[in-house]
Amino acid sequence: MFAHFRKRLSMALVAAALLPSVAFAQDFTESQKAAIGGVVKAYLMDHPEVITEALQALEARSKATEAQGQTAAIQANREAIFSSPYQAVLGDPQAKIALVEFFDYNCGYCKKALSDTRAILDKDKDVKIILKEFPILSEGSVEAAKVAAAVNILDPRAYEAFHFELMGLRGQADGERALAAAAKAGLDQAKVKETAASSDVAKAINHSYDLARQLNINGTPAYIIGDELVYGAVGFAELTHKIEAMRACGKTSC
């Protein structure tokens, strides 16, 4: 009990120390404020760990607030996230569990995470992976994304082979390399190039940009599963853990 009381007192003292002096103006004289400041300073000098505890508590509160905001944004944009006509889908489109990925064909971490995508598709037949073209790294990224969106429009069944081909290439992706990957996936290059310049492709790319702004996504890869936004190439084990939780209780953490 004493430890709990001491911790609460410590937090109160830190808060008091950080408040501007105007907060005391109506209740204390100058000499009283000076005395209080001296007590607080002496306590903090003797117990500097209190400052660390306060900063840790502030960081935890900030992360919780951010997570709540992200959850609210996901819920508000659920249809655009999971059911957009512009998205590409790997795996069974009717699968019950959806993993959404915002990616860039020139993102090194996205390339690293490609094996995670393959492993998930091979392991979990009731999981679909929804891909959002989010070209933010270069003009080549934009060119590649336009070709990818065109492939998805022309032949959604060919998109998976195209995606793994282009994402698996070494070096920088651009329009030319994307068109070569499309041809390897069985599509006519001229038709793909024509479609890539269409308004439908522009709408598909802008859809991802607009959605990313709503969700405050500014990097790749970024995943959405359930009501959680996950940043970075977190790896197969972490993604699988969240998928299994979704299967068990409908949330990423049971």
C-alpha positions as CSV (number, residue, x, y, z in Angstrom):
1,M,0.0,0.0,0.0
2,F,2.8,2.4,0.9
3,A,4.5,1.7,-2.5
4,H,1.3,2.5,-4.3
5,F,0.8,5.7,-2.3
6,R,4.5,6.8,-2.9
7,K,4.0,6.2,-6.7
8,R,0.9,8.4,-6.7
9,L,2.6,11.1,-4.7
10,S,5.6,11.0,-7.0
11,M,3.4,11.4,-10.1
12,A,1.6,14.3,-8.4
13,L,4.8,16.0,-7.5
14,V,6.1,15.7,-11.1
15,A,2.9,17.1,-12.4
16,A,3.1,20.0,-10.0
17,A,6.7,20.6,-11.0
18,L,5.7,20.8,-14.7
19,L,2.8,23.1,-14.2
20,P,3.4,26.7,-15.1
21,S,3.7,29.0,-12.1
22,V,0.6,30.9,-13.1
23,A,-1.4,27.8,-12.0
24,F,-0.4,28.7,-8.4
25,A,-0.9,32.4,-8.7
26,Q,-4.3,32.6,-7.1
27,D,-3.6,30.2,-4.3
28,F,-0.1,30.8,-3.1
29,T,2.2,33.7,-2.3
30,E,5.5,34.0,-4.0
31,S,7.3,32.7,-0.9
32,Q,5.0,29.7,-0.7
33,K,5.5,28.9,-4.4
34,A,9.2,29.1,-3.9
35,A,9.0,26.8,-0.9
36,I,6.9,24.3,-2.9
37,G,9.3,24.4,-5.8
38,G,12.2,23.7,-3.4
39,V,10.4,20.7,-2.0
40,V,9.6,19.3,-5.4
41,K,13.2,19.9,-6.7
42,A,14.7,18.2,-3.6
43,Y,12.4,15.2,-4.0
44,L,13.2,14.8,-7.7
45,M,16.9,15.1,-7.0
46,D,16.6,12.3,-4.5
47,H,14.2,10.2,-6.7
48,P,15.1,10.9,-10.3
49,E,13.4,7.6,-11.3
50,V,10.1,9.4,-10.8
51,I,10.7,11.4,-14.0
52,T,11.3,8.2,-16.0
53,E,8.1,6.7,-14.6
54,A,6.1,9.9,-15.5
55,L,7.5,9.9,-19.1
56,Q,6.7,6.2,-19.5
57,A,3.2,6.8,-18.3
58,L,2.8,9.7,-20.7
59,E,4.1,7.6,-23.6
60,A,1.7,4.8,-22.8
61,R,-1.2,7.2,-22.6
62,S,-0.2,8.8,-25.9
63,K,0.0,5.4,-27.6
64,A,-3.4,4.4,-26.2
65,T,-4.9,7.6,-27.5
66,E,-3.3,7.1,-30.9
67,A,-4.6,3.5,-31.1
68,Q,-8.1,4.6,-30.2
69,G,-8.0,7.2,-33.0
70,Q,-6.7,4.6,-35.5
71,T,-9.5,2.2,-34.5
72,A,-12.1,4.8,-35.0
73,A,-10.7,5.7,-38.4
74,I,-10.7,2.1,-39.5
75,Q,-14.3,1.7,-38.4
76,A,-15.3,4.8,-40.2
77,N,-13.7,3.6,-43.5
78,R,-14.4,-0.1,-43.2
79,E,-16.1,-0.4,-46.6
80,A,-13.3,1.4,-48.4
81,I,-10.7,-0.7,-46.6
82,F,-12.2,-4.2,-47.0
83,S,-14.6,-3.9,-49.9
84,S,-13.3,-1.4,-52.4
85,P,-13.8,-2.1,-56.1
86,Y,-10.3,-0.8,-56.7
87,Q,-8.4,-3.3,-54.6
88,A,-6.5,-6.4,-55.6
89,V,-7.2,-9.6,-53.7
90,L,-4.8,-12.6,-53.2
91,G,-6.2,-15.9,-52.1
92,D,-9.9,-16.7,-51.8
93,P,-12.0,-13.5,-52.2
94,Q,-14.7,-15.2,-50.0
95,A,-12.2,-15.9,-47.2
96,K,-13.5,-14.8,-43.8
97,I,-10.3,-13.2,-42.5
98,A,-8.8,-10.2,-44.4
99,L,-5.3,-8.9,-44.1
100,V,-4.9,-5.5,-45.9
101,E,-1.5,-4.3,-47.0
102,F,-0.5,-0.8,-48.2
103,F,2.7,-1.2,-50.2
104,D,5.1,0.3,-52.7
105,Y,6.9,-1.8,-55.4
106,N,10.1,0.0,-54.5
107,C,9.8,-0.5,-50.8
108,G,12.7,-2.7,-49.5
109,Y,10.7,-3.7,-46.4
110,C,7.7,-4.7,-48.7
111,K,10.0,-6.9,-50.7
112,K,11.3,-8.5,-47.5
113,A,7.7,-9.1,-46.4
114,L,6.8,-10.8,-49.7
115,S,7.8,-14.2,-48.3
116,D,5.4,-13.6,-45.4
117,T,2.6,-13.0,-47.9
118,R,3.4,-16.2,-49.7
119,A,3.6,-18.2,-46.5
120,I,0.3,-16.9,-45.2
121,L,-1.5,-17.7,-48.5
122,D,0.0,-21.2,-48.5
123,K,-0.8,-21.8,-44.8
124,D,-4.2,-20.2,-44.3
125,K,-6.8,-20.9,-47.0
126,D,-9.4,-18.9,-45.1
127,V,-7.3,-15.7,-45.3
128,K,-7.4,-13.3,-48.1
129,I,-4.8,-10.5,-48.6
130,I,-6.1,-7.2,-49.9
131,L,-3.5,-5.1,-51.6
132,K,-3.6,-1.3,-51.8
133,E,-1.3,0.3,-54.3
134,F,0.4,3.1,-52.4
135,P,3.3,4.4,-54.5
136,I,5.1,7.0,-52.4
137,L,8.8,6.5,-53.0
138,S,9.5,7.5,-56.6
139,E,8.1,8.2,-60.0
140,G,9.0,4.6,-60.9
141,S,6.8,3.5,-58.0
142,V,3.9,5.4,-59.5
143,E,4.5,4.0,-63.0
144,A,4.6,0.4,-61.6
145,A,1.5,0.9,-59.5
146,K,-0.5,2.2,-62.5
147,V,0.5,-1.0,-64.5
148,A,-0.4,-3.1,-61.5
149,A,-3.9,-1.5,-61.2
150,A,-4.3,-2.0,-65.0
151,V,-3.5,-5.7,-64.6
152,N,-6.1,-6.0,-61.8
153,I,-8.7,-4.4,-64.0
154,L,-7.9,-6.5,-67.1
155,D,-7.5,-9.8,-65.4
156,P,-7.7,-10.1,-61.6
157,R,-6.7,-13.7,-61.8
158,A,-3.4,-12.8,-63.3
159,Y,-2.6,-10.2,-60.6
160,E,-1.1,-12.6,-58.1
161,A,1.5,-13.9,-60.6
162,F,2.2,-10.4,-61.7
163,H,2.6,-9.1,-58.2
164,F,5.0,-11.8,-57.1
165,E,7.1,-11.4,-60.2
166,L,7.4,-7.6,-60.0
167,M,7.9,-7.4,-56.2
168,G,10.5,-10.2,-56.4
169,L,12.7,-8.5,-58.9
170,R,16.0,-7.0,-57.8
171,G,16.5,-3.3,-58.3
172,Q,14.0,-0.5,-58.9
173,A,10.6,-1.1,-60.3
174,D,9.2,1.3,-63.0
175,G,6.7,1.2,-65.8
176,E,8.9,-0.8,-68.2
177,R,9.7,-3.5,-65.7
178,A,6.1,-3.7,-64.6
179,L,4.9,-4.1,-68.2
180,A,7.5,-7.0,-68.6
181,A,6.0,-8.6,-65.5
182,A,2.5,-8.2,-66.9
183,A,3.6,-9.9,-70.2
184,K,5.1,-12.7,-68.2
185,A,1.8,-13.1,-66.4
186,G,0.1,-13.6,-69.7
187,L,-1.3,-10.1,-70.5
188,D,-0.9,-8.1,-73.7
189,Q,1.6,-5.3,-73.0
190,A,-0.1,-2.8,-75.4
191,K,-3.5,-3.3,-73.7
192,V,-2.0,-3.0,-70.2
193,K,-0.2,0.2,-71.2
194,E,-3.4,1.7,-72.6
195,T,-5.4,0.8,-69.5
196,A,-2.6,2.1,-67.2
197,A,-3.3,5.6,-68.6
198,S,-7.0,5.4,-68.0
199,S,-9.2,7.3,-65.5
200,D,-10.1,4.0,-63.8
201,V,-6.5,3.4,-62.9
202,A,-6.1,7.0,-61.7
203,K,-9.2,6.4,-59.5
204,A,-7.6,3.3,-58.1
205,I,-4.4,5.0,-57.1
206,N,-6.2,8.0,-55.7
207,H,-8.4,5.7,-53.7
208,S,-5.3,4.4,-51.8
209,Y,-3.9,7.9,-51.3
210,D,-7.2,9.2,-49.9
211,L,-7.6,6.2,-47.6
212,A,-4.1,6.5,-46.4
213,R,-4.7,10.1,-45.4
214,Q,-7.9,9.1,-43.6
215,L,-5.9,6.5,-41.6
216,N,-2.8,8.6,-41.2
217,I,-0.6,6.1,-43.1
218,N,2.6,7.6,-44.4
219,G,4.9,4.6,-44.9
220,T,5.0,1.1,-46.2
221,P,4.3,-1.6,-45.6
222,A,1.3,-0.9,-43.4
223,Y,-1.2,-3.6,-42.5
224,I,-4.8,-3.6,-41.3
225,I,-6.3,-6.6,-39.7
226,G,-9.6,-6.3,-37.8
227,D,-9.6,-2.9,-36.2
228,E,-5.8,-2.7,-35.8
229,L,-3.3,-0.8,-37.9
230,V,0.2,-2.5,-37.9
231,Y,3.2,-0.6,-39.2
232,G,6.3,-2.2,-40.8
233,A,7.5,-5.6,-41.9
234,V,6.6,-7.3,-38.5
235,G,7.2,-10.8,-39.9
236,F,5.2,-14.0,-40.5
237,A,5.0,-15.0,-36.8
238,E,3.5,-11.7,-35.7
239,L,1.0,-11.6,-38.6
240,T,0.0,-15.2,-38.0
241,H,-0.5,-14.5,-34.3
242,K,-3.0,-11.8,-35.2
243,I,-4.7,-13.9,-37.8
244,E,-5.1,-16.8,-35.3
245,A,-6.6,-14.3,-32.8
246,M,-9.0,-13.0,-35.4
247,R,-10.1,-16.6,-36.0
248,A,-10.5,-17.4,-32.3
249,C,-12.2,-14.2,-31.1
250,G,-12.7,-11.8,-33.9
251,K,-10.0,-9.4,-32.5
252,T,-6.2,-9.3,-33.0
253,S,-5.7,-9.9,-29.3
254,C,-8.0,-12.2,-27.3
